[in-house]
Amino acid sequence: MQNEEGQNVDLYIPRKCSATNRLITSKDHASVQINVGHLDENGIYTGHFTTFALCGFIRAQVLVLAHLVVICFPALLGGSYQHDHGCY
């Protein structure tokens, strides 16, 4: 819901898992949200970051690092991440 100024005023805005596109429910206490900082060509932090959310299902399978590599690097290098939902 939005107010007159166009700002979100909802108490809870659900997130989606960056790896599986599943909704992360309020009861998924194993989920994490990770901010990955952007670096310039000299390796200095630019002040910008990209947020990735991972659900507890991915963390339970010990696949977090693999998914971060697959998701983060193409997204941060300007490419788009496309997931083939056939591997789950």
Secondary structure, DSSP 8 states (H G I E B T S, - for coil): -B-TTS-B--S---EE-TTT--EE-TT-TT-EEEEEEEE-TTS-EEEEEEEEEE-HHHHHTT-HHHHHHHHHHHHHTT------GGG-
